[in-house]
Amino acid sequence: MEASLKNLYDRLYTLEGPQGWWPATDPIEISLGAILVQNTAWANVEKALTKFYLKTNFAPNLILELELSQLERLIQASGFYKTKALAIQALLTFYQQDDFDVSKLKQRFGDNLRRSLLELPGIGPETADVLLVYVFDQVVFIPDTYTRRLLSILFNQPIESYQKTQQAFPLPTDFTSDQAKEFHGLLDTFGKRYLQQRRRTLTDEEIRQLFTN
């Protein structure tokens, strides 16, 4: 399926243009956003990130010094704030073991990095992969809900779970970390525009035509 994903990437790039994702460059801000965006809209994440910035300037040590109740109040706008607060504390504590140096963490954990992230509370497969792509510059396919919905339409068949989709659709072997970031951004942008269930603007057949014409 490598050729399928490469064709999909090329077509999305033509349709949408470069996305330049993630909308941040600081690893800590990206990490916070990756947790906060779970089950909510990005507009709610921005509200929480603004409060974080005003309170801590995204300094991880300052965030870890916050009482849990303070942290919960900062991120309340993102929803599920109790679970997300614990996930933030756990992830930043994980980063702290190498002084928040993500390159050292990547070297220390190597091939076990994803497994180690998944052991943290509140970090599921999709969040772990977002961190791998945007914080640790790894080449990983992130088949989120929009992506699985698009693949189901294009292949005219049900697409399995997150993990099974990753296994069935490997990224091209020559993909770079920048392309992995761009691909996720392209898929998310396309999904928000055309695949939201309550605001579908194109039929399945019209979407297929976008990728065959």
LINFEN-V169610 format. One record per residue. N is the residue number from 0. D_FIRST is the distance of its C-alpha to the first C-alpha in Angstrom with 2 decimals. Layout:
N/D_FIRST ; N/D_FIRST
This chain:
0/0.00 ; 1/3.82 ; 2/5.47 ; 3/5.11 ; 4/6.59 ; 5/8.81 ; 6/10.00 ; 7/10.66 ; 8/12.53 ; 9/14.46 ; 10/15.48 ; 11/16.60 ; 12/18.48 ; 13/20.21 ; 14/21.09 ; 15/22.26 ; 16/23.20 ; 17/23.21 ; 18/23.81 ; 19/25.14 ; 20/24.27 ; 21/25.77 ; 22/29.18 ; 23/31.04 ; 24/31.25 ; 25/33.36 ; 26/31.46 ; 27/33.89 ; 28/33.60 ; 29/29.79 ; 30/30.08 ; 31/32.61 ; 32/30.54 ; 33/27.46 ; 34/29.75 ; 35/31.78 ; 36/28.97 ; 37/28.04 ; 38/28.85 ; 39/30.71 ; 40/30.66 ; 41/30.70 ; 42/34.23 ; 43/35.47 ; 44/33.86 ; 45/35.68 ; 46/38.96 ; 47/38.50 ; 48/37.44 ; 49/40.52 ; 50/42.74 ; 51/41.13 ; 52/41.79 ; 53/45.37 ; 54/46.09 ; 55/44.40 ; 56/42.94 ; 57/39.76 ; 58/41.67 ; 59/40.06 ; 60/43.37 ; 61/45.03 ; 62/42.34 ; 63/42.81 ; 64/46.55 ; 65/46.24 ; 66/47.46 ; 67/44.82 ; 68/46.68 ; 69/46.63 ; 70/42.92 ; 71/42.40 ; 72/44.57 ; 73/42.69 ; 74/39.35 ; 75/40.73 ; 76/39.36 ; 77/35.76 ; 78/36.47 ; 79/36.05 ; 80/38.12 ; 81/39.43 ; 82/36.06 ; 83/34.79 ; 84/38.03 ; 85/37.60 ; 86/34.00 ; 87/35.27 ; 88/38.08 ; 89/35.89 ; 90/33.32 ; 91/36.10 ; 92/37.97 ; 93/34.91 ; 94/34.83 ; 95/38.61 ; 96/38.56 ; 97/37.58 ; 98/39.63 ; 99/36.68 ; 100/35.25 ; 101/31.47 ; 102/31.08 ; 103/33.40 ; 104/31.57 ; 105/28.27 ; 106/30.13 ; 107/31.99 ; 108/29.16 ; 109/26.42 ; 110/23.56 ; 111/25.58 ; 112/25.61 ; 113/23.12 ; 114/24.96 ; 115/28.23 ; 116/27.28 ; 117/26.29 ; 118/29.74 ; 119/31.41 ; 120/32.72 ; 121/30.91 ; 122/27.72 ; 123/24.75 ; 124/21.07 ; 125/20.37 ; 126/23.61 ; 127/23.04 ; 128/19.72 ; 129/21.49 ; 130/24.20 ; 131/21.97 ; 132/20.43 ; 133/23.67 ; 134/26.40 ; 135/25.11 ; 136/22.83 ; 137/19.88 ; 138/16.22 ; 139/14.75 ; 140/12.44 ; 141/14.97 ; 142/13.72 ; 143/17.28 ; 144/18.77 ; 145/18.27 ; 146/14.56 ; 147/14.12 ; 148/16.53 ; 149/14.74 ; 150/11.37 ; 151/13.75 ; 152/15.50 ; 153/12.78 ; 154/11.33 ; 155/15.01 ; 156/14.78 ; 157/15.72 ; 158/13.40 ; 159/14.67 ; 160/16.40 ; 161/15.67 ; 162/15.09 ; 163/12.91 ; 164/10.64 ; 165/10.52 ; 166/9.80 ; 167/7.00 ; 168/5.28 ; 169/6.57 ; 170/8.17 ; 171/8.65 ; 172/11.39 ; 173/13.93 ; 174/13.81 ; 175/17.40 ; 176/19.02 ; 177/20.33 ; 178/16.97 ; 179/15.89 ; 180/19.20 ; 181/18.87 ; 182/15.46 ; 183/17.06 ; 184/20.14 ; 185/18.56 ; 186/16.82 ; 187/20.14 ; 188/22.23 ; 189/20.41 ; 190/20.54 ; 191/24.24 ; 192/24.99 ; 193/23.36 ; 194/22.08 ; 195/25.15 ; 196/26.21 ; 197/29.86 ; 198/29.54 ; 199/26.89 ; 200/27.71 ; 201/25.15 ; 202/24.28 ; 203/20.81 ; 204/21.30 ; 205/22.44 ; 206/19.41 ; 207/17.14 ; 208/19.53 ; 209/19.15 ; 210/15.57 ; 211/16.42 ; 212/19.83
